[in-house]
Structures are given as structure tokens and as C-alpha cells.
Amino acid sequence: MTYHRAVDATVWVMPLMNFKFYIDALAQAGVEPNDIEYNSKVQDWRFQTATPNNTTPYIHAYWNINYGPVVFDMPASVEGIGIFGTVMDAWQRPLDDVGSKGRDHGLGAKYFLVPANYDGPLLRNALVYEPETNFGFSVLRPIIAGGPTEENLAEASALTKQIKVYPLSKAGGEAATNYVDVYSAPLEMTPKMDGAIYGHIHEMIGEEVVLDHDFAMMGALARIGIKRNEPFEPDADLQAIYNAAGPEALEYMMTSTIVSSIHLCSKGKSGQRLSLMGRERRNGTKNTHHIKTTWHAARFTTRSSQALRTTRPQPTTSI
């Protein structure tokens, strides 16, 4: 039972783990809360995250409203260049789109992020949001009309350096924001699904808000040795369960994704198919090659998972 709960917990907490590995990688690159991380050039293979692209340079920031309200200040677009993205909480739930295609429509705005039940002073003309988590972050990209030429990238970086993140206590004055160019820095932001993932879960559960709908999972986490405000000290038997459950959770998510893509591919009408990559519409002809390839991948993944389940050393005890 403990093993299965450990697998379920890892699947449940995956959005939060994506966020944690994201801020851990940024911190290792010298990006602290309220800093603006940007790429002066289009990122390359060293930018490791779940769904990257190599067409526009990414911009990131993260913060923690547990210490008080935070202001996220977006600049107005300039000729030929605008910045667009999303502000999210730690579970990657969107608060709003911002920038040229977002709520401010490229005119610039102050987004005021306040803790739950906040009754303090507000910020004049700001857009107010009450996230459900302490941590939050933004993922932005410049929209460059002429493409990422050297000149345009320089202008995009200059516009990026007008984005500001600062606590309410520094509003009204010159809020100093630190800008960190991470181009060429190795950023490993993809969660590593091994036995160590449970230590990361314990850390984030201790730092984040527990909402009413999370109470059932708090009980499941306690059953596998993860409790808020208590030391995380798994013994050898429990660590053996972690070591097996982390990879199993990854296999489950990979297989589920492939099987879901097969389902989508097989539901098209009049020869239209929804592909896994980019959700491109296929008109007129059936994308049978994609379906066949995906089907074989799913069979391989399923068989591999079954083989790993039968050959992986199992915990010696059930906790």
C-alpha cells in the first residue's frame, strides 16, 4: 500500500515539482526571488525544461508573497517588439496572461499579488490578484516582428530590463531589480524522478499553502513519511520504496501521455488528425504514419514498464 501511495503522490505533485526544479535551477544560476532572468540570445540545448522552443528567448521571474504583497510591473510594448506570457502560482495554475497579448494589451500594467485574506494597502491603478500559493512565477517571451536578429535581440533585452518585480514596501520609489542573463548557463529544470524526489516533495509541502482539497493527499503523504513541520528521515526500507516508486510514476505518466495521443489521433473527422506535436490539423489525408509510430511507441513503453515492474528489486517490507 505504501508503494502505491508513493507512486500516486508523485503523479499528484508533478506540477509543483516542475516549479521547484525550475526555481532551483534558476537559483543555481544566480537568479534570486524578484530577479528577472533573461536570455540575451535564443537559448540552446543547455536550456533544459519540459516544453522549450528555440525561436524566441525566454524570460523568467519568481517570487514569494508569504512575506508580503509583490508587484509585477510589465512595460508597454515598443515598435516591433512586445513581451507576452503568463503569471502563475506554484502549481502552474494561470492567474492571467500579461503583456502584448495579455490583459494589458501591450500598454503596460502593474499586477499586484497579495496573500490570502489580505486587508492592507492597495496600489493605485494596479490589477489585483490573490494567488492560492506563496510562491509564484512568470514565463515570458518577446514577440519580435522582424525575427531574432542581433539588433532585435538587443532591443528585446532592453525592453526586458524594464520589467520589474518588487515588494509593496518598495513601491513609489526606485525599486531596484536585478537582471541576470542566463544564456549559455546550464539550466536543468526537469524533475529527476528517482528516490530523491520525495525529499523535494517534503521541502515544498512545508513551504506552501495546504488548501482544503489537499487534505486527503496530506494524509497519503503522511503515510509515506512526508509530514509538514516534521523532519524528513526515511529509513532504509522506506527509501527502497521511494527508489522504486519514483521511476514507476514516471513510466505511468509517459505511458498515459502516449496512449492519450493515440486516442486523440483516432478521433478525427473527415481525415483530420490531431497530432501529438503542436496539435497540427491534418486535412484531407490521414496521418497514418504518426498513428502507427505512436502506437508502436506505446506498445514498447507498456512492455518496458511491465518488464521493469517484474525485474526491479522490490522492497523487502511493506510499511
Backbone as numpy.savetxt, mean C-alpha at the origin, in Angstrom:
# Nx Ny Nz CAx CAy CAz Cx Cy Cz
-5.53 -25.92 14.44 -6.35 -24.71 14.44 -5.49 -23.45 14.44
-4.41 -23.45 15.23 -3.53 -22.28 15.28 -2.92 -22.00 13.91
-2.53 -23.05 13.22 -1.92 -22.90 11.90 -2.88 -22.19 10.93
-4.14 -22.66 10.90 -5.12 -22.07 9.98 -5.44 -20.63 10.37
-5.49 -20.35 11.65 -5.72 -18.97 12.08 -4.55 -18.07 11.69
-3.36 -18.60 11.72 -2.19 -17.82 11.31 -2.25 -17.50 9.82
-2.69 -18.47 9.01 -2.85 -18.21 7.57 -3.92 -17.15 7.35
-5.08 -17.31 8.00 -6.18 -16.36 7.84 -5.77 -14.96 8.26
-5.03 -14.86 9.36 -4.61 -13.55 9.87 -3.71 -12.84 8.86
-2.82 -13.59 8.23 -1.90 -12.98 7.27 -2.64 -12.47 6.05
-3.62 -13.22 5.57 -4.41 -12.77 4.43 -5.20 -11.52 4.81
-5.81 -11.54 5.99 -6.62 -10.41 6.45 -5.80 -9.12 6.56
-4.58 -9.23 7.05 -3.79 -8.06 7.38 -2.92 -7.59 6.20
-3.06 -8.20 5.04 -2.17 -7.90 3.92 -2.15 -6.42 3.55
-3.27 -5.71 3.46 -3.19 -4.27 3.12 -2.35 -3.49 4.12
-2.48 -3.80 5.40 -1.70 -3.11 6.43 -0.22 -3.46 6.32
0.08 -4.71 5.95 1.48 -5.11 5.78 2.10 -4.42 4.56
1.33 -4.26 3.50 1.84 -3.51 2.35 2.24 -2.10 2.77
1.40 -1.48 3.59 1.72 -0.14 4.08 2.96 -0.15 4.96
3.07 -1.13 5.86 4.22 -1.16 6.76 5.53 -1.33 6.01
5.58 -2.26 5.06 6.82 -2.45 4.31 7.12 -1.21 3.45
6.09 -0.53 3.03 6.25 0.71 2.27 6.94 1.77 3.13
6.44 2.01 4.35 7.06 3.06 5.17 8.41 2.61 5.74
8.58 1.31 5.96 9.88 0.82 6.41 10.95 1.06 5.34
10.60 0.79 4.07 11.56 1.00 2.98 11.88 2.49 2.83
10.86 3.33 2.95 11.10 4.77 2.85 11.98 5.25 4.00
11.72 4.74 5.21 12.53 5.14 6.36 14.00 4.75 6.17
14.22 3.56 5.60 15.60 3.12 5.34 16.29 4.01 4.31
15.49 4.65 3.45 16.05 5.56 2.45 16.15 7.00 2.97
15.86 7.19 4.25 15.98 8.51 4.85 14.74 9.36 4.80
13.59 8.75 4.49 12.33 9.48 4.40 11.57 9.30 5.71
11.35 10.38 6.43 10.66 10.33 7.72 9.22 10.81 7.57
8.38 10.60 8.60 7.01 11.12 8.53 6.99 12.60 8.19
6.06 12.99 7.34 5.87 14.37 6.86 6.90 14.81 5.82
7.86 13.95 5.48 8.76 14.24 4.37 8.06 13.94 3.04
8.57 14.51 1.97 8.10 14.19 0.63 9.20 13.41 -0.08
8.89 12.18 -0.45 9.81 11.35 -1.23 9.44 11.49 -2.69
10.43 11.69 -3.54 10.15 11.82 -4.98 11.28 11.19 -5.78
11.03 11.01 -7.06 12.03 10.49 -7.98 12.33 11.59 -9.02
13.57 12.02 -9.08 13.93 13.06 -10.04 13.94 12.54 -11.47
14.00 11.21 -11.62 13.87 10.55 -12.91 12.85 9.43 -12.76
12.44 8.87 -13.89 11.51 7.74 -13.82 12.21 6.56 -13.17
11.57 5.98 -12.16 12.17 4.91 -11.37 12.48 3.68 -12.23
13.44 2.88 -11.75 13.82 1.68 -12.47 13.56 0.45 -11.60
14.26 -0.65 -11.87 14.00 -1.93 -11.21 14.22 -1.87 -9.70
14.98 -0.89 -9.23 15.25 -0.80 -7.79 14.03 -0.35 -7.00
13.01 0.11 -7.70 11.75 0.52 -7.07 10.83 -0.70 -7.02
10.86 -1.42 -5.92 10.15 -2.70 -5.80 8.88 -2.52 -4.98
7.74 -2.59 -5.68 6.45 -2.52 -5.00 5.46 -3.38 -5.77
4.23 -3.47 -5.28 3.29 -4.45 -5.85 2.88 -4.12 -7.28
2.57 -2.87 -7.59 2.05 -2.52 -8.91 2.73 -1.27 -9.46
4.03 -1.31 -9.72 4.71 -0.11 -10.20 4.58 0.05 -11.72
4.96 1.22 -12.19 5.12 1.40 -13.63 6.38 2.21 -13.88
6.79 2.31 -15.12 8.01 3.05 -15.47 7.71 4.12 -16.50
6.56 4.79 -16.32 6.17 5.85 -17.25 6.24 7.23 -16.62
5.99 7.35 -15.33 6.06 8.63 -14.64 6.72 8.41 -13.28
7.42 9.41 -12.75 8.09 9.24 -11.45 7.11 9.35 -10.29
7.26 8.46 -9.32 6.37 8.43 -8.17 6.76 9.47 -7.12
5.75 9.88 -6.35 5.92 10.78 -5.21 5.16 10.15 -4.04
5.79 10.10 -2.86 5.15 9.50 -1.69 5.33 10.39 -0.46
4.40 10.23 0.47 4.52 10.85 1.79 3.71 10.02 2.77
4.10 10.05 4.03 3.31 9.38 5.06 3.34 10.19 6.35
2.39 9.95 7.23 2.23 10.76 8.44 1.54 9.94 9.52
1.41 10.54 10.70 0.75 9.88 11.83 -0.06 10.94 12.58
-1.38 10.83 12.54 -2.25 11.82 13.20 -2.50 11.47 14.66
-1.87 10.42 15.16 -2.01 10.09 16.58 -1.43 11.20 17.45
-0.52 11.97 16.88 0.11 13.07 17.62 -0.56 14.41 17.36
-1.64 14.41 16.60 -2.35 15.64 16.30 -2.65 15.77 14.82
-3.52 16.72 14.44 -3.91 16.89 13.04 -2.72 17.19 12.14
-2.85 16.78 10.88 -1.80 16.97 9.88 -2.41 17.66 8.67
-1.65 18.55 8.07 -2.07 19.25 6.85 -1.31 18.67 5.66
-2.06 18.27 4.64 -1.47 17.81 3.38 -1.79 18.89 2.35
-0.78 19.61 1.92 -0.95 20.81 1.10 -0.54 20.53 -0.35
-1.52 20.53 -1.25 -1.27 20.26 -2.67 -1.18 21.56 -3.46
-0.15 21.71 -4.30 -0.04 22.93 -5.11 -0.94 22.86 -6.34
-1.16 24.01 -6.95 -1.92 24.06 -8.19 -1.05 23.54 -9.35
-1.71 23.04 -10.36 -1.01 22.58 -11.56 -0.38 23.77 -12.27
0.64 23.50 -13.07 1.25 24.52 -13.92 1.08 24.09 -15.37
1.42 24.94 -16.28 1.21 24.62 -17.69 1.99 23.36 -18.09
1.24 22.38 -18.57 1.85 21.15 -19.06 2.12 20.09 -18.00
1.99 20.46 -16.70 2.31 19.50 -15.64 1.32 19.66 -14.49
0.74 18.55 -14.08 -0.09 18.51 -12.89 0.27 17.29 -12.08
-0.07 17.30 -10.82 0.21 16.15 -9.95 -1.12 15.54 -9.55
-1.19 14.22 -9.64 -2.43 13.52 -9.33 -2.12 12.31 -8.45
-3.04 11.97 -7.56 -2.87 10.78 -6.73 -3.99 10.63 -5.73
-3.71 9.85 -4.70 -4.73 9.50 -3.71 -4.14 9.59 -2.31
-4.96 10.09 -1.40 -4.62 10.08 0.03 -5.38 8.91 0.66
-4.65 8.08 1.42 -5.24 6.85 1.97 -4.90 6.70 3.44
-5.65 5.80 4.10 -5.29 5.44 5.47 -4.35 4.24 5.43
-3.96 3.75 6.61 -2.96 2.68 6.68 -3.44 1.36 6.10
-4.76 1.17 5.98 -5.31 -0.03 5.37 -5.50 0.14 3.86
-4.96 1.23 3.32 -5.04 1.55 1.90 -6.47 1.84 1.44
-7.29 2.33 2.37 -8.63 2.76 2.02 -8.57 4.22 1.60
-9.02 4.57 0.40 -8.89 5.94 -0.08 -9.73 6.92 0.75
-9.12 8.06 1.05 -9.87 9.18 1.63 -10.37 10.08 0.51
-9.50 10.35 -0.48 -9.91 11.15 -1.63 -8.79 11.18 -2.66
-9.18 11.40 -3.91 -8.20 11.71 -4.94 -7.85 13.19 -4.84
-6.60 13.51 -5.12 -6.13 14.88 -4.98 -5.40 15.30 -6.24
-5.28 16.61 -6.43 -4.49 17.11 -7.54 -5.29 17.34 -8.80
-4.61 17.24 -9.95 -5.18 17.68 -11.22 -6.45 16.94 -11.62
-6.57 15.67 -11.24 -7.78 14.90 -11.54 -8.54 14.55 -10.25
-8.19 15.22 -9.16 -8.80 14.92 -7.88 -9.78 15.99 -7.44
-10.03 16.06 -6.15 -11.07 16.94 -5.64 -10.77 18.42 -5.90
-9.49 18.80 -5.88 -9.17 20.21 -6.08 -9.04 20.57 -7.56
-9.14 19.58 -8.46 -9.12 19.80 -9.91 -7.89 20.58 -10.37
-6.77 20.37 -9.70 -5.55 21.03 -10.11 -5.43 22.48 -9.67
-6.35 22.95 -8.84 -6.30 24.33 -8.36 -5.50 24.45 -7.06
-5.15 23.30 -6.49 -4.45 23.30 -5.21 -5.43 23.36 -4.05
-5.06 22.75 -2.94 -5.93 22.75 -1.76 -5.16 22.23 -0.56
-5.67 22.55 0.61 -5.15 22.00 1.86 -6.12 20.91 2.33
-5.58 19.72 2.53 -6.36 18.58 3.03 -6.00 18.42 4.50
-7.01 18.59 5.36 -6.80 18.64 6.80 -7.23 17.31 7.41
-6.27 16.54 7.95 -6.50 15.19 8.44 -6.52 15.22 9.97
-7.65 14.84 10.55 -7.82 14.96 12.00 -8.11 13.59 12.63
-7.71 13.39 13.90 -8.02 12.13 14.58 -9.52 12.01 14.86
-9.94 10.80 15.19 -11.34 10.56 15.52 -11.78 11.43 16.69
-13.02 11.94 16.58 -13.63 12.75 17.65 -12.86 14.04 17.92
-12.18 14.52 16.93 -11.42 15.77 17.08 -12.36 16.95 17.27
-12.11 17.79 18.27 -12.94 18.97 18.51 -12.09 20.23 18.69
-10.88 20.22 18.14 -9.98 21.35 18.26 -10.17 22.35 17.13
-9.24 23.26 16.97 -9.34 24.29 15.93 -9.25 23.69 14.53
-9.90 24.34 13.58 -9.86 23.91 12.19 -8.97 24.87 11.39
-8.74 24.51 10.16 -7.89 25.30 9.28 -8.77 25.97 8.24
-8.65 27.27 8.12 -9.51 28.03 7.22 -9.37 27.56 5.77
-10.52 27.35 5.12 -10.60 26.96 3.70 -10.01 25.59 3.41
-9.76 24.77 4.43 -9.21 23.44 4.21 -10.33 22.41 4.05
-10.01 21.32 3.39 -10.92 20.19 3.24 -10.63 19.21 4.37
-11.64 18.90 5.18 -11.42 18.16 6.42 -11.76 16.68 6.23
-10.88 15.81 6.73 -11.08 14.36 6.67 -10.76 13.76 8.03
-11.48 12.71 8.38 -11.26 12.01 9.64 -10.93 10.55 9.33
-9.67 10.24 9.10 -9.29 8.85 8.80 -9.58 7.94 9.99
-9.69 6.65 9.70 -9.95 5.68 10.77 -8.67 5.09 11.34
-7.51 5.49 10.81 -6.24 4.96 11.30 -5.33 6.11 11.72
-4.33 5.80 12.54 -3.34 6.80 12.93 -2.44 7.17 11.76
-1.90 6.15 11.11 -1.03 6.38 9.97 -1.85 6.65 8.71
-1.25 7.39 7.81 -1.82 7.61 6.50 -0.71 7.88 5.51
-1.05 7.86 4.23 -0.02 8.09 3.22 -0.65 8.54 1.91
0.19 9.01 1.03 -0.27 9.40 -0.31 0.66 8.80 -1.35
0.08 8.45 -2.47 0.83 8.00 -3.64 0.44 8.92 -4.78
1.42 9.64 -5.32 1.17 10.65 -6.34 2.08 10.43 -7.55
1.67 11.00 -8.68 2.52 10.99 -9.87 2.27 12.28 -10.65
3.31 12.86 -11.22 3.10 14.01 -12.09 2.54 13.58 -13.44
1.56 14.30 -13.91 1.02 14.08 -15.26 1.72 15.08 -16.17
2.56 14.58 -17.06 3.44 15.43 -17.87 2.97 15.37 -19.33
2.49 16.50 -19.84 1.91 16.54 -21.18 2.93 16.15 -22.25
4.15 16.58 -22.11 5.15 16.31 -23.14 5.98 15.08 -22.90
5.62 14.25 -21.91 6.39 13.06 -21.61 7.56 13.36 -20.69
8.22 12.33 -20.19 9.30 12.51 -19.19 10.64 12.88 -19.80
10.69 14.02 -20.50 11.97 14.52 -20.99 12.76 15.09 -19.81
14.04 15.32 -20.02 14.87 15.85 -18.94 14.35 17.19 -18.44
13.94 18.05 -19.36 13.41 19.37 -18.98 12.10 19.23 -18.22
11.21 18.37 -18.72 9.91 18.19 -18.06 10.06 17.57 -16.68
10.99 16.63 -16.53 11.22 16.01 -15.23 11.73 17.04 -14.22
12.57 17.96 -14.68 13.06 19.02 -13.80 11.91 19.91 -13.34
10.98 20.23 -14.27 9.83 21.05 -13.91 8.89 20.28 -12.97
8.76 18.97 -13.20 7.92 18.15 -12.32 8.51 18.10 -10.91
9.83 17.99 -10.81 10.47 17.99 -9.49 10.28 19.32 -8.79
10.34 20.42 -9.55 10.13 21.74 -8.96 8.71 21.88 -8.42
7.72 21.34 -9.16 6.34 21.39 -8.69 6.16 20.48 -7.48
6.82 19.33 -7.50 6.75 18.41 -6.37 7.22 19.09 -5.08
8.21 19.93 -5.19 8.77 20.60 -4.01 7.88 21.73 -3.49
6.68 21.84 -4.06 5.67 22.73 -3.50 4.64 21.97 -2.67
4.68 20.63 -2.71 3.83 19.82 -1.84 4.37 19.93 -0.42
3.47 20.06 0.55 3.90 20.16 1.93 3.04 19.27 2.82
3.68 18.70 3.82 2.99 17.94 4.86 3.53 18.44 6.19
2.64 18.87 7.08 3.10 19.43 8.34 1.99 19.33 9.39
2.36 19.36 10.66 1.34 19.33 11.72 0.61 20.66 11.81
-0.61 20.63 12.33 -1.40 21.85 12.45 -0.67 22.92 13.25
0.14 22.49 14.20 0.86 23.45 15.05 1.79 24.35 14.25
2.16 23.94 13.02 3.06 24.75 12.20 2.33 25.46 11.07
1.00 25.39 11.07 0.22 26.08 10.05 0.28 27.59 10.30
0.22 28.35 9.22 0.24 29.80 9.35 1.62 30.39 9.28
2.64 29.59 9.42 4.01 30.07 9.30 4.70 29.37 8.16
5.98 29.42 8.15 6.76 28.73 7.14 6.99 27.29 7.60
6.17 26.38 7.10 6.30 24.98 7.47 7.41 24.35 6.64
8.48 23.97 7.29 9.62 23.39 6.57 9.32 21.93 6.24
9.39 21.59 4.97 9.19 20.22 4.52 10.49 19.71 3.92
10.84 18.49 4.26 12.05 17.88 3.75 11.72 17.07 2.50
12.50 17.26 1.44 12.28 16.57 0.17 13.45 15.62 -0.07
13.13 14.34 -0.30 14.16 13.32 -0.44 14.05 12.67 -1.81
15.08 12.83 -2.62 15.13 12.20 -3.94 15.64 10.76 -3.76
14.77 9.79 -4.04 15.14 8.39 -3.83 15.48 7.69 -5.14
15.58 8.44 -6.23 15.93 7.78 -7.48 17.27 7.05 -7.32
17.30 5.84 -7.75 18.44 4.92 -7.70 18.62 4.26 -6.34
17.83 4.67 -5.34 17.91 4.00 -4.03 17.13 2.69 -4.08
17.64 1.61 -3.52 16.87 0.35 -3.48 15.71 0.47 -2.50
14.50 0.26 -3.00 13.30 0.33 -2.17 12.56 -0.99 -2.29
12.65 -1.83 -1.27 11.95 -3.11 -1.25 10.68 -2.94 -0.41
9.57 -2.64 -1.10 8.32 -2.32 -0.41 7.31 -3.46 -0.45
7.71 -4.61 -0.96 6.81 -5.75 -1.03 6.98 -6.63 0.21
5.89 -6.92 0.92 6.01 -7.74 2.13 6.64 -9.10 1.84
7.54 -9.51 2.71 8.15 -10.83 2.61 7.35 -11.79 3.45
6.76 -12.77 2.80 5.80 -13.66 3.46 6.50 -14.88 4.03
7.22 -14.68 5.12 7.84 -15.79 5.82 7.45 -15.72 7.30
8.11 -16.47 8.13 7.74 -16.51 9.53 7.91 -15.20 10.25
8.73 -14.29 9.71 8.97 -13.00 10.35 7.81 -12.03 10.18
6.87 -12.33 9.28 5.76 -11.41 9.03 4.92 -11.19 10.28
4.90 -12.18 11.18 4.04 -12.07 12.38 4.59 -11.05 13.37
5.89 -10.85 13.37 6.45 -9.78 14.18 6.03 -8.42 13.66
5.98 -8.28 12.34 5.51 -7.04 11.73 4.04 -6.80 12.05
3.24 -7.87 12.02 1.82 -7.74 12.37 1.68 -7.25 13.81
2.43 -7.84 14.72 2.37 -7.44 16.13 2.72 -5.96 16.27
3.73 -5.51 15.56 4.15 -4.11 15.66 3.05 -3.16 15.19
2.45 -3.44 14.04 1.44 -2.53 13.50 0.14 -2.58 14.29
-0.25 -3.76 14.76 -1.47 -3.86 15.56 -1.33 -3.03 16.84
-0.10 -2.97 17.37 0.13 -2.19 18.57 0.10 -0.69 18.33
0.37 -0.26 17.10 0.43 1.17 16.79 -0.85 1.72 16.18
-1.72 0.83 15.73 -2.90 1.30 15.01 -4.19 1.20 15.84
-5.20 1.87 15.33 -6.53 1.86 15.94 -7.19 0.51 15.70
-7.88 -0.01 16.71 -8.67 -1.22 16.56 -10.14 -0.81 16.49
-10.75 -1.02 15.34 -12.14 -0.66 15.14 -13.05 -1.80 15.56
-14.32 -1.50 15.70 -15.28 -2.51 16.17 -15.27 -3.75 15.28
-15.17 -3.56 13.97 -15.23 -4.72 13.08 -13.93 -5.54 13.09
-12.92 -5.06 13.83 -11.66 -5.81 13.95 -11.61 -6.71 15.19
-12.61 -6.62 16.06 -12.53 -7.33 17.34 -12.40 -8.84 17.15
-13.13 -9.39 16.19 -13.05 -10.84 15.97 -11.63 -11.25 15.59
-10.99 -10.46 14.72 -9.62 -10.79 14.32 -8.63 -10.56 15.46
-8.93 -9.64 16.36 -8.06 -9.46 17.52 -8.05 -10.73 18.36
-9.21 -11.39 18.44 -9.27 -12.66 19.16 -8.47 -13.73 18.47
-8.56 -13.77 17.14 -7.79 -14.76 16.38 -6.29 -14.50 16.51
-5.90 -13.23 16.48 -4.48 -12.89 16.65 -3.98 -13.28 18.03
-4.80 -13.06 19.05 -4.40 -13.44 20.40 -4.17 -14.95 20.49
-4.98 -15.71 19.75 -4.85 -17.17 19.76 -3.52 -17.62 19.16
-2.93 -16.80 18.28 -1.64 -17.17 17.67 -0.49 -16.37 18.27
-0.71 -15.79 19.44 0.39 -15.17 20.17 0.64 -13.70 19.88
-0.33 -13.02 19.23 -0.18 -11.60 18.90 -1.22 -10.82 19.68
-0.78 -10.09 20.69 -1.69 -9.32 21.56 -1.19 -7.89 21.67
-2.13 -6.97 21.60 -1.77 -5.55 21.75 -1.23 -5.29 23.14
-0.21 -4.44 23.18 0.36 -3.97 24.45 0.95 -5.10 25.30
1.29 -6.21 24.63 1.97 -7.31 25.31 3.19 -7.72 24.49
4.23 -8.22 25.14 5.43 -8.62 24.40 5.13 -9.71 23.38
5.88 -9.67 22.29 5.76 -10.69 21.26 6.92 -11.65 21.42
6.63 -12.82 22.00 7.68 -13.78 22.34 7.27 -15.20 21.95
7.19 -15.51 20.65 6.80 -16.86 20.23 7.85 -17.89 20.62
7.40 -19.03 21.11 8.34 -20.11 21.40 8.66 -20.86 20.11
9.47 -21.89 20.22 9.93 -22.60 19.02 8.76 -23.25 18.27
7.80 -23.81 19.00 6.66 -24.46 18.34 5.81 -23.45 17.58
5.55 -22.31 18.21 4.74 -21.29 17.55 5.49 -20.69 16.36
6.79 -20.52 16.49 7.57 -20.00 15.36 7.54 -20.98 14.18
7.54 -22.27 14.48 7.44 -23.27 13.41 6.12 -23.13 12.66
5.05 -22.83 13.39 3.76 -22.59 12.74 3.84 -21.34 11.88
4.43 -20.28 12.41 4.60 -19.05 11.62 5.36 -19.34 10.32
6.44 -20.09 10.44 7.30 -20.36 9.28 6.56 -21.11 8.18
5.58 -21.90 8.55 4.79 -22.63 7.56 3.59 -21.82 7.08
2.96 -21.04 7.97 1.73 -20.33 7.64 1.96 -19.13 6.73
3.08 -18.41 6.91 3.35 -17.24 6.07 3.42 -17.58 4.60
4.27 -18.56 4.19 4.30 -18.96 2.78 2.98 -19.53 2.29
2.26 -20.23 3.16 0.97 -20.79 2.75 -0.02 -19.68 2.42
0.00 -18.60 3.19 -0.88 -17.46 2.92 -0.56 -16.85 1.56
0.73 -16.74 1.24 1.14 -16.21 -0.06 0.64 -17.11 -1.18
0.78 -18.42 -1.04 0.31 -19.35 -2.06 -1.19 -19.21 -2.28
-1.92 -19.07 -1.18 -3.38 -18.92 -1.28 -3.74 -17.66 -2.06
-3.08 -16.54 -1.75 -3.41 -15.29 -2.44 -3.03 -15.34 -3.90
-1.89 -15.95 -4.22 -1.48 -16.07 -5.62 -2.46 -16.93 -6.41
-2.83 -18.07 -5.84 -3.76 -18.96 -6.54 -5.11 -18.31 -6.72
-5.60 -17.62 -5.68 -6.89 -16.96 -5.76 -6.90 -15.89 -6.85
-5.80 -15.16 -6.99 -5.71 -14.12 -8.01 -5.78 -14.72 -9.40
-5.04 -15.82 -9.63 -5.03 -16.44 -10.95 -6.39 -17.03 -11.29
-7.00 -17.71 -10.34 -8.32 -18.30 -10.59 -9.35 -17.21 -10.86
-9.26 -16.08 -10.14 -10.18 -14.97 -10.38 -10.01 -14.42 -11.78
-8.77 -14.36 -12.26 -8.53 -13.84 -13.61 -9.14 -14.77 -14.66
-9.10 -16.08 -14.42 -9.72 -17.03 -15.34 -11.22 -16.80 -15.38
-11.81 -16.56 -14.22 -13.25 -16.31 -14.13 -13.61 -15.06 -14.92
-12.81 -14.00 -14.80 -13.08 -12.77 -15.53 -12.92 -12.99 -17.03
-11.89 -13.74 -17.41 -11.64 -13.97 -18.83 -12.77 -14.76 -19.48
-13.42 -15.61 -18.71 -14.44 -16.49 -19.28 -15.83 -15.87 -19.27
-15.99 -14.62 -18.75 -17.32 -14.03 -18.62 -17.61 -12.97 -19.68
-16.70 -12.78 -20.65 -16.90 -11.74 -21.65 -18.08 -12.03 -22.56
-18.57 -10.99 -23.23 -19.67 -11.13 -24.16 -19.21 -10.71 -25.56
-19.74 -11.38 -26.58 -19.43 -11.07 -27.98 -17.94 -11.06 -28.25
-17.25 -12.02 -27.64 -15.83 -12.14 -27.90 -14.97 -11.21 -27.08
-15.57 -10.39 -26.21 -14.79 -9.49 -25.38 -14.22 -10.25 -24.20
-12.97 -9.96 -23.86 -12.32 -10.62 -22.73 -11.64 -9.57 -21.87
-11.76 -9.75 -20.57 -11.13 -8.84 -19.63 -9.82 -9.47 -19.17
-8.68 -8.91 -19.60 -7.41 -9.54 -19.31 -6.92 -9.16 -17.94
-6.01 -9.98 -17.41 -5.46 -9.73 -16.08 -4.61 -8.48 -16.08
-3.83 -8.22 -17.12 -2.93 -7.08 -17.16 -3.63 -5.89 -17.81
-3.91 -4.87 -17.01 -4.46 -3.65 -17.55 -5.95 -3.68 -17.81
-6.61 -4.86 -17.65 -8.04 -4.98 -17.90 -8.40 -4.42 -19.28
-7.60 -4.80 -20.27 -7.82 -4.28 -21.61 -8.99 -5.00 -22.27
-9.81 -4.25 -22.96 -10.92 -4.83 -23.69 -10.42 -5.47 -24.98
-10.81 -6.71 -25.19 -10.44 -7.43 -26.42 -11.69 -7.50 -27.30
-11.75 -6.77 -28.36 -12.94 -6.71 -29.20 -12.78 -7.58 -30.43
-13.85 -8.31 -30.75 -13.90 -9.05 -32.01 -13.36 -10.45 -31.95
-12.26 -10.68 -31.25 -11.68 -12.02 -31.18 -11.45 -12.40 -29.73
-11.54 -13.67 -29.46 -11.34 -14.16 -28.12 -9.84 -14.26 -27.81
-9.49 -13.83 -26.65 -8.08 -13.88 -26.24 -7.77 -15.26 -25.66
-7.83 -16.28 -26.53 -7.69 -17.65 -26.06 -6.29 -17.94 -25.55
-5.28 -17.26 -26.13 -3.90 -17.50 -25.67 -3.76 -17.09 -24.20
-4.35 -15.94 -23.87 -4.26 -15.46 -22.48 -4.98 -16.43 -21.55
-6.17 -16.89 -21.98 -6.94 -17.81 -21.14 -6.17 -19.11 -20.94
-5.60 -19.64 -22.03 -4.87 -20.91 -21.93 -3.65 -20.75 -21.02
-2.90 -19.65 -21.23 -1.71 -19.42 -20.42 -2.08 -19.29 -18.94
-3.13 -18.52 -18.67 -3.55 -18.32 -17.28 -4.03 -19.63 -16.66
-4.74 -20.44 -17.45 -5.25 -21.71 -16.94 -4.09 -22.63 -16.57
-3.07 -22.72 -17.43 -1.93 -23.57 -17.11 -1.19 -23.04 -15.89
-1.10 -21.71 -15.76 -0.44 -21.13 -14.59 -1.21 -21.49 -13.33
-2.55 -21.45 -13.41 -3.35 -21.78 -12.24 -3.18 -23.25 -11.86
-3.15 -24.13 -12.88 -2.96 -25.55 -12.58 -1.60 -25.79 -11.95
-0.57 -25.09 -12.50 0.78 -25.26 -11.95 0.83 -24.76 -10.51
0.24 -23.58 -10.27 0.27 -23.01 -8.92 -0.46 -23.91 -7.94
-1.63 -24.42 -8.37 -2.40 -25.29 -7.48 -1.64 -26.56 -7.17
-1.05 -27.17 -8.18 -0.28 -28.40 -7.95 0.92 -28.13 -7.08
1.60 -26.98 -7.32 2.76 -26.63 -6.51 2.35 -26.44 -5.06
1.21 -25.77 -4.86 0.73 -25.56 -3.50 0.45 -26.88 -2.81
-0.20 -27.80 -3.54 -0.50 -29.10 -2.96 0.78 -29.84 -2.61
1.78 -29.76 -3.51 3.04 -30.45 -3.24 3.75 -29.86 -2.04
3.73 -28.53 -1.94 4.39 -27.89 -0.81 3.69 -28.22 0.50
2.36 -28.31 0.44 1.62 -28.64 1.66 1.95 -30.05 2.13
2.21 -30.95 1.17 2.47 -32.33 1.57 3.93 -32.57 1.95
4.83 -31.71 1.40 6.25 -31.95 1.67 6.82 -31.01 2.72
6.14 -29.89 3.00 6.67 -28.94 3.97 6.65 -29.57 5.36
7.73 -29.45 6.12 7.72 -29.96 7.49 6.63 -29.29 8.32
5.83 -30.10 8.96 4.71 -29.58 9.74 5.12 -29.38 11.20
4.49 -28.41 11.90 4.78 -28.22 13.33 4.58 -29.50 14.10
5.38 -29.71 15.10 5.32 -30.94 15.87 4.18 -30.93 16.87
3.69 -29.75 17.21 2.57 -29.69 18.16 1.53 -28.73 17.66
0.32 -28.87 18.15 -0.76 -27.93 17.87 -0.99 -27.08 19.08
-0.86 -25.77 18.89 -0.95 -24.87 20.04 -2.40 -24.39 20.20
